[in-house]
């Protein structure tokens, strides 16, 4: 699978759920939920998640009509999305210009491994959130997910 295909899969999983509208999710006290720590093979600085991730999280919150009782599993899911965005932002995207074919493939594999690790961490958070949703909310989530990057 090419790097662009891998990115498309992740974008579909993340963006497909999310349509950009609104502002970041607020919880009790107006503070965002505590961030979930991510352990990567290579420790990198923890850059802030991209602003569109926050907008996408807010949109998903609105689109799914998350209730107060669902805030906890939604917060865990949102934090997993943020952690994935940070991990992907810190992952090497391109090999050096003079890289060999082997180096290019190695770089692609490293990036794909970061994406796969993120998806594996996202799955339990999504499962818990999905389990807390009503049938109508599940239908909305399924429709958003099937819609791909354009929702």
Residue frames as qw, qx, qy, qz and C-alpha x, y, z in Angstrom:
[[0.000, 0.892, 0.451, 0.000, 0.00, 0.00, 0.00],
 [0.421, 0.487, -0.041, 0.764, 1.46, 3.38, -0.92],
 [0.215, -0.179, -0.452, 0.847, 1.99, 6.17, 1.58],
 [0.304, -0.052, -0.139, -0.941, -0.83, 8.15, -0.05],
 [0.612, -0.258, -0.653, -0.364, -3.14, 5.13, 0.16],
 [0.485, -0.264, -0.685, 0.475, -2.27, 4.68, 3.82],
 [0.016, -0.106, -0.238, 0.965, -2.93, 8.31, 4.50],
 [0.445, -0.156, -0.408, -0.782, -6.24, 8.03, 2.67],
 [0.583, -0.312, -0.750, -0.014, -7.28, 5.12, 4.86],
 [0.332, -0.305, -0.537, 0.713, -6.47, 7.04, 8.04],
 [0.139, 0.034, -0.055, -0.988, -8.07, 10.19, 6.65],
 [0.509, -0.248, -0.605, -0.560, -11.15, 8.18, 5.83],
 [0.534, -0.363, -0.724, 0.243, -11.29, 6.69, 9.29],
 [0.243, -0.360, -0.376, 0.819, -10.80, 10.02, 10.99],
 [0.137, 0.155, -0.166, -0.964, -12.23, 12.52, 8.53],
 [0.324, -0.245, -0.775, -0.483, -15.03, 10.24, 7.43],
 [0.338, -0.531, -0.719, 0.293, -16.44, 10.43, 10.91],
 [0.239, -0.608, -0.243, 0.717, -15.93, 14.12, 11.10],
 [0.309, 0.710, 0.373, 0.510, -17.24, 17.09, 9.21],
 [0.354, -0.041, -0.250, 0.900, -15.71, 20.43, 10.03],
 [0.230, -0.714, -0.303, -0.588, -18.19, 22.71, 11.82],
 [0.622, -0.755, -0.162, -0.128, -18.17, 24.45, 15.16],
 [0.005, -0.786, 0.516, -0.340, -15.55, 24.89, 17.85],
 [0.337, 0.233, -0.879, 0.245, -13.62, 22.45, 20.06],
 [0.636, -0.467, -0.597, -0.147, -15.59, 20.25, 22.42],
 [0.119, -0.515, 0.469, -0.707, -15.96, 21.65, 25.91],
 [0.593, -0.303, -0.743, 0.072, -16.53, 19.53, 28.95],
 [0.497, -0.791, -0.345, 0.089, -17.31, 20.38, 32.55],
 [0.458, -0.705, 0.049, 0.539, -15.51, 23.57, 33.53],
 [0.438, 0.874, -0.095, -0.190, -14.79, 24.45, 29.89],
 [0.227, -0.641, 0.705, 0.204, -11.58, 22.39, 29.91],
 [0.718, 0.320, -0.538, -0.305, -10.77, 19.77, 27.29],
 [0.953, -0.295, 0.005, -0.066, -10.51, 16.21, 28.58],
 [0.449, -0.674, 0.546, 0.215, -7.09, 15.08, 29.79],
 [0.562, 0.578, -0.521, -0.280, -4.88, 13.83, 26.98],
 [0.978, -0.125, 0.164, 0.010, -4.13, 10.15, 26.66],
 [0.212, -0.713, 0.592, 0.308, -0.40, 9.50, 26.55],
 [0.888, 0.438, -0.092, -0.104, 0.94, 7.72, 23.50],
 [0.577, -0.545, 0.547, 0.266, 4.01, 5.53, 23.69],
 [0.733, 0.653, -0.161, -0.106, 5.94, 5.37, 20.44],
 [0.923, 0.008, -0.032, 0.383, 9.11, 3.48, 19.67],
 [0.471, 0.215, -0.069, 0.853, 10.93, 6.76, 19.16],
 [0.178, -0.728, -0.453, 0.483, 10.12, 9.49, 21.67],
 [0.270, 0.461, 0.306, 0.788, 9.24, 12.72, 19.89],
 [0.078, 0.067, 0.306, -0.946, 8.15, 16.12, 21.18],
 [0.150, 0.524, 0.828, -0.133, 4.40, 16.28, 21.71],
 [0.022, -0.072, -0.248, -0.966, 3.18, 18.88, 19.22],
 [0.442, 0.278, 0.446, -0.727, -0.37, 20.15, 19.62],
 [0.480, 0.383, 0.773, 0.160, -2.97, 18.44, 17.44],
 [0.133, 0.188, 0.435, 0.871, -3.83, 20.26, 14.24],
 [0.301, 0.151, 0.273, -0.901, -6.65, 22.81, 14.57],
 [0.598, 0.057, -0.475, -0.643, -8.76, 20.87, 12.05],
 [0.405, -0.095, -0.896, 0.155, -8.64, 17.85, 14.38],
 [0.034, 0.236, 0.591, -0.771, -10.28, 19.97, 17.08],
 [0.459, 0.209, -0.120, -0.855, -12.88, 21.24, 14.62],
 [0.546, 0.048, -0.760, -0.348, -13.52, 17.69, 13.43],
 [0.232, -0.155, -0.863, 0.421, -13.96, 16.47, 17.00],
 [0.233, 0.258, 0.349, -0.870, -16.44, 19.26, 17.68],
 [0.525, 0.173, -0.422, -0.718, -18.32, 18.41, 14.51],
 [0.462, -0.046, -0.883, -0.068, -18.53, 14.75, 15.43],
 [0.035, -0.197, -0.711, 0.674, -19.75, 15.69, 18.90],
 [0.397, 0.285, 0.093, -0.868, -22.51, 17.75, 17.34],
 [0.523, 0.180, -0.625, -0.550, -23.35, 15.30, 14.56],
 [0.436, -0.100, -0.891, 0.075, -23.70, 12.37, 16.97],
 [0.477, -0.626, -0.089, -0.610, -25.56, 14.52, 19.51],
 [0.516, 0.066, -0.733, 0.438, -23.38, 13.25, 22.35],
 [0.549, -0.728, -0.283, -0.297, -25.26, 13.25, 25.66],
 [0.256, -0.775, 0.462, -0.346, -23.73, 14.09, 29.05],
 [0.873, -0.274, 0.389, -0.103, -23.64, 10.37, 29.87],
 [0.889, 0.363, 0.133, 0.246, -21.59, 9.75, 26.70],
 [0.086, 0.956, -0.269, 0.080, -19.01, 12.48, 27.36],
 [0.575, -0.584, 0.565, 0.090, -16.50, 10.11, 29.00],
 [0.769, 0.110, 0.558, 0.290, -16.24, 7.58, 26.14],
 [0.481, 0.840, 0.164, 0.191, -16.38, 10.42, 23.61],
 [0.177, -0.927, 0.328, 0.023, -13.53, 12.17, 25.44],
 [0.682, -0.337, 0.606, 0.233, -11.39, 9.03, 25.30],
 [0.690, 0.485, 0.462, 0.273, -12.12, 8.71, 21.57],
 [0.221, 0.968, 0.002, 0.114, -11.36, 12.39, 20.97],
 [0.394, -0.786, 0.459, 0.124, -8.08, 12.08, 22.87],
 [0.755, -0.018, 0.587, 0.292, -7.11, 9.08, 20.75],
 [0.540, 0.756, 0.277, 0.247, -7.74, 11.17, 17.63],
 [0.066, -0.974, 0.214, -0.033, -5.58, 13.96, 19.06],
 [0.621, -0.520, 0.552, 0.199, -2.80, 11.53, 19.98],
 [0.750, 0.304, 0.504, 0.302, -2.88, 10.04, 16.48],
 [0.347, 0.916, 0.092, 0.179, -2.67, 13.50, 14.92],
 [0.287, -0.872, 0.393, 0.050, 0.36, 14.33, 17.10],
 [0.735, -0.241, 0.590, 0.231, 2.05, 11.01, 16.33],
 [0.679, 0.535, 0.407, 0.294, 1.53, 11.38, 12.59],
 [0.149, 0.982, -0.058, 0.095, 2.75, 14.99, 12.68],
 [0.365, -0.770, 0.517, 0.075, 5.98, 13.89, 14.34],
 [0.850, 0.041, 0.494, 0.180, 6.51, 10.85, 12.09],
 [0.179, -0.410, 0.527, 0.723, 8.94, 11.18, 9.19],
 [0.652, 0.569, 0.296, -0.404, 6.94, 11.81, 6.02],
 [0.694, 0.701, -0.163, -0.018, 9.61, 11.93, 3.35],
 [0.849, -0.209, 0.122, 0.470, 13.02, 10.33, 3.03],
 [0.220, -0.649, 0.253, 0.683, 15.95, 12.55, 2.06],
 [0.560, 0.690, -0.128, -0.441, 16.01, 13.71, -1.57],
 [0.349, 0.567, -0.730, -0.154, 18.96, 11.44, -2.37],
 [0.653, -0.208, 0.652, -0.324, 17.40, 8.37, -0.72],
 [0.082, 0.166, -0.916, -0.356, 17.66, 5.00, -2.39],
 [0.621, -0.203, -0.513, -0.557, 14.63, 2.90, -3.25],
 [0.590, -0.221, -0.727, 0.275, 15.35, 0.85, -0.13],
 [0.150, -0.105, -0.419, 0.889, 15.48, 3.99, 2.04],
 [0.393, -0.111, -0.196, -0.892, 12.22, 5.22, 0.54],
 [0.679, -0.249, -0.634, -0.273, 10.48, 1.93, 1.27],
 [0.474, -0.176, -0.655, 0.561, 11.91, 1.90, 4.79],
 [0.061, 0.013, 0.213, -0.975, 10.59, 5.44, 5.41],
 [0.553, -0.174, -0.391, -0.715, 7.16, 4.47, 4.08],
 [0.655, -0.237, -0.715, 0.056, 7.04, 1.43, 6.34],
 [0.284, -0.121, -0.539, 0.783, 7.99, 3.54, 9.38],
 [0.290, -0.044, 0.009, -0.956, 5.23, 6.03, 8.62],
 [0.652, -0.174, -0.556, -0.485, 2.71, 3.25, 7.99],
 [0.536, -0.179, -0.747, 0.350, 3.65, 1.65, 11.32],
 [0.002, 0.071, 0.376, -0.924, 2.88, 4.92, 13.10],
 [0.514, -0.063, -0.256, -0.817, -0.50, 5.04, 11.36],
 [0.673, -0.148, -0.705, -0.164, -1.24, 1.41, 12.18],
 [0.343, -0.127, -0.686, 0.629, -0.28, 1.89, 15.83],
 [0.218, 0.023, 0.166, -0.962, -2.66, 4.85, 15.96],
 [0.630, -0.099, -0.460, -0.617, -5.50, 2.84, 14.45],
 [0.596, -0.145, -0.773, 0.163, -4.91, 0.05, 16.96],
 [0.157, -0.150, -0.550, 0.806, -5.12, 2.57, 19.81],
 [0.357, -0.003, -0.102, -0.929, -8.22, 4.19, 18.29],
 [0.499, -0.148, -0.773, -0.364, -10.19, 0.94, 17.98],
 [0.339, -0.360, -0.793, 0.357, -10.92, 0.30, 21.69],
 [0.040, 0.285, 0.255, -0.923, -11.89, 3.95, 22.15],
 [0.407, 0.049, -0.436, -0.801, -14.24, 3.75, 19.18],
 [0.444, -0.220, -0.862, -0.107, -15.69, 0.45, 20.40],
 [0.195, -0.365, -0.660, 0.627, -16.45, 1.93, 23.82],
 [0.202, 0.250, 0.003, -0.947, -17.99, 5.05, 22.31],
 [0.427, -0.016, -0.660, -0.618, -20.04, 3.04, 19.82],
 [0.351, -0.280, -0.881, 0.150, -21.33, 0.79, 22.61],
 [0.059, -0.390, -0.505, 0.767, -22.63, 3.87, 24.45],
 [0.202, 0.099, -0.311, -0.923, -24.53, 5.24, 21.44],
 [0.619, 0.312, 0.487, -0.532, -28.26, 4.90, 20.92],
 [0.637, 0.320, 0.654, 0.252, -29.49, 3.14, 17.77],
 [0.351, 0.914, 0.201, 0.032, -30.10, 6.50, 16.09],
 [0.180, -0.877, 0.399, 0.198, -26.62, 7.72, 17.03],
 [0.622, -0.201, 0.697, 0.293, -25.12, 4.49, 15.73],
 [0.593, 0.624, 0.477, 0.179, -26.87, 5.04, 12.41],
 [0.137, 0.986, -0.080, -0.040, -25.43, 8.55, 12.26],
 [0.416, -0.660, 0.582, 0.228, -21.97, 7.22, 13.12],
 [0.686, 0.123, 0.672, 0.252, -22.23, 4.47, 10.52],
 [0.477, 0.819, 0.299, 0.112, -23.34, 6.95, 7.87],
 [0.055, -0.951, 0.283, 0.110, -20.52, 9.34, 8.73],
 [0.556, -0.444, 0.659, 0.244, -17.97, 6.54, 8.65],
 [0.673, 0.353, 0.609, 0.227, -19.16, 5.18, 5.32],
 [0.323, 0.929, 0.152, -0.099, -19.03, 8.65, 3.82],
 [0.760, 0.223, 0.021, 0.610, -15.23, 8.70, 3.68],
 [0.398, -0.138, -0.134, 0.897, -13.25, 11.94, 3.84],
 [0.111, -0.262, -0.256, -0.924, -16.10, 14.02, 2.48],
 [0.265, 0.126, 0.674, -0.678, -18.61, 12.71, 5.01]]
